[in-house]
Amino acid sequence: HRAARLNQIDGAMPRLHAMPDGCAFHPRCASAGPRCAHTRPPLAASPSGATVSACWLHQEGVAHAA
C-alpha cells in the first residue's frame, strides 16, 4: 500500500541552537495550542506501529489542553 503524503508546514525550521520551548513546530503550526508552546510532546507510535509522531494532537486528540 502507499503511504499517506505528509502536509508541509510553511516557514523555516528553527536553527538547532535556537529551538523554541515546547514543540519545535508550534511557531508555524496552525493547530498549535498553549500546551505546544511550553511542553514538548513525547514520541508515540500509531496503534499499528507504522508511523511515529510527536504531536499533542495525536497524543490526546487536542493540543489546546493545558
CORLIN-V767305 format. One record per backbone hydrogen bond with DSSP energy under -0.5 kcal/mol. NH is the residue of the N-H (numbers start at 1). CO is the residue of the C=O. Records with the same first field share a line. If there is no record, write none. Layout:
NH=CO ; CO
This chain:
10=8
18=15
19=16
22=38
23=36
26=23
28=25
29=26
30=28
32=29
35=63
36=33
37=33 ; 34
38=34 ; 35
39=35
44=53
46=51
49=46
53=44
59=55
60=56
61=56 ; 57
62=56
